[in-house]
Amino acid sequence: MKIETKNVKGFAIGRNAGNALSRIISEKIKQHEETKRHLIIAVVTLFIFSCISILFAPPNKEIIGYALGITLVILALGALGAIGASKFILKIPIGSIEAQTLNVLVDQTRQKVRDYKININKQTKESSSNLF
């Protein structure tokens, strides 16, 4: 038996080939989920430390506290991207903070361009049919 996916290639011969390959795939899935959990813990930790650095900045050194807090938030958003999250929304009473990965923005732009082209094509067909 042979199996090929994006990141895993496996080959087994014999009676237990199916069981061996299924164990390989299940271990891959477990490791992937464990990595996600560790990254989520890192994101939460970075957000907590960023809040602490902003709230408890020493007097006359608030700018350093803000800079450190913003840097930690940017690192946390990068870790969210590594997890595979494409959109991050934080809602607070005074508003909300949204962040999207570049891939999502590119996909949305492509979809808008496609919709625009479809509308242009419809309009040109309608205007050309009105001429006759």
C-alpha positions as CSV (number, residue, x, y, z in Angstrom):
1,M,0.0,0.0,0.0
2,K,1.2,3.5,-0.7
3,I,-0.1,6.8,0.5
4,E,0.9,10.4,-0.5
5,T,-0.4,13.6,0.9
6,K,1.1,17.1,1.0
7,N,3.6,16.4,3.8
8,V,3.5,12.7,4.3
9,K,4.6,9.9,2.1
10,G,4.2,6.3,3.3
11,F,4.6,2.8,1.9
12,A,3.9,-0.5,3.6
13,I,3.8,-4.1,2.4
14,G,2.1,-7.0,4.1
15,R,-0.9,-7.8,6.2
16,N,-0.6,-4.8,8.5
17,A,0.0,-2.3,5.8
18,G,-3.4,-0.6,6.2
19,N,-3.0,-0.4,10.0
20,A,0.5,1.0,9.7
21,L,-0.5,3.7,7.2
22,S,-3.5,4.7,9.3
23,R,-1.3,5.0,12.3
24,I,1.1,7.3,10.4
25,I,-1.8,9.5,9.3
26,S,-3.3,9.6,12.8
27,E,0.1,10.5,14.3
28,K,0.6,13.3,11.8
29,I,-2.9,14.7,12.7
30,K,-2.0,14.5,16.5
31,Q,1.3,16.3,16.0
32,H,-0.4,19.0,13.9
33,E,-3.1,19.6,16.6
34,E,-0.4,19.6,19.3
35,T,1.5,22.3,17.4
36,K,-1.6,24.3,17.1
37,R,-2.3,24.1,20.8
38,H,1.2,25.3,21.6
39,L,0.9,28.2,19.2
40,I,-2.5,29.2,20.8
41,I,-0.8,29.1,24.2
42,A,2.0,31.4,22.8
43,V,-0.6,33.8,21.4
44,V,-2.5,34.1,24.6
45,T,0.8,34.5,26.6
46,L,2.0,37.3,24.2
47,F,-1.4,39.1,24.5
48,I,-1.3,38.9,28.3
49,F,2.3,40.2,28.4
50,S,1.4,43.0,26.0
51,C,-1.5,44.1,28.2
52,I,0.7,44.0,31.3
53,S,3.5,46.0,29.6
54,I,1.0,48.7,28.6
55,L,-0.9,48.8,31.9
56,F,2.0,48.7,34.2
57,A,4.5,50.8,32.3
58,P,6.7,52.9,34.7
59,P,5.9,56.6,34.9
60,N,7.7,58.7,32.2
61,K,8.4,55.5,30.3
62,E,4.9,54.9,28.8
63,I,6.2,55.1,25.2
64,I,8.5,52.2,25.8
65,G,5.6,50.2,27.4
66,Y,3.4,51.0,24.4
67,A,6.1,50.1,21.9
68,L,6.7,46.8,23.7
69,G,3.0,46.1,23.9
70,I,2.5,46.8,20.2
71,T,5.5,44.6,19.3
72,L,4.1,41.7,21.3
73,V,0.7,42.1,19.7
74,I,2.3,42.0,16.3
75,L,4.2,38.8,17.3
76,A,0.9,37.3,18.5
77,L,-0.8,38.1,15.2
78,G,2.1,36.4,13.4
79,A,1.6,33.3,15.6
80,L,-2.1,33.4,14.7
81,G,-1.1,33.3,11.0
82,A,1.2,30.3,11.7
83,I,-1.8,28.5,13.2
84,G,-3.7,29.1,10.0
85,A,-6.1,31.7,11.3
86,S,-7.0,34.1,8.5
87,K,-9.0,36.6,10.4
88,F,-8.7,38.0,14.0
89,I,-11.4,40.1,15.6
90,L,-11.2,41.5,19.1
91,K,-14.4,43.3,20.2
92,I,-14.2,45.7,23.1
93,P,-16.9,48.1,24.4
94,I,-15.4,51.1,22.6
95,G,-15.0,49.4,19.2
96,S,-13.3,46.4,17.6
97,I,-9.9,45.5,16.3
98,E,-9.7,43.4,13.1
99,A,-6.7,41.9,11.4
100,Q,-6.6,39.7,8.3
101,T,-3.8,37.9,6.6
102,L,-2.7,39.1,3.2
103,N,-4.1,36.0,1.5
104,V,-7.7,36.8,2.6
105,L,-7.3,40.4,1.4
106,V,-6.0,39.2,-2.0
107,D,-8.8,36.7,-2.3
108,Q,-11.4,39.4,-1.5
109,T,-9.9,41.7,-4.0
110,R,-9.9,39.1,-6.7
111,Q,-13.5,38.3,-6.0
112,K,-14.4,42.0,-6.3
113,V,-12.6,42.2,-9.6
114,R,-14.4,39.1,-10.9
115,D,-17.8,40.6,-9.8
116,Y,-16.9,43.9,-11.5
117,K,-16.0,42.1,-14.7
118,I,-19.2,40.1,-14.7
119,N,-21.2,43.4,-14.2
120,I,-19.3,45.1,-17.0
121,N,-20.0,42.1,-19.3
122,K,-23.7,42.1,-18.5
123,Q,-23.9,45.8,-19.1
124,T,-22.1,45.6,-22.5
125,K,-24.4,42.7,-23.6
126,E,-27.5,44.7,-22.5
127,S,-26.3,47.8,-24.3
128,S,-25.4,45.9,-27.5
129,S,-28.8,44.1,-27.5
130,N,-30.5,47.5,-27.2
131,L,-28.8,48.7,-30.3
132,F,-30.5,46.2,-32.6
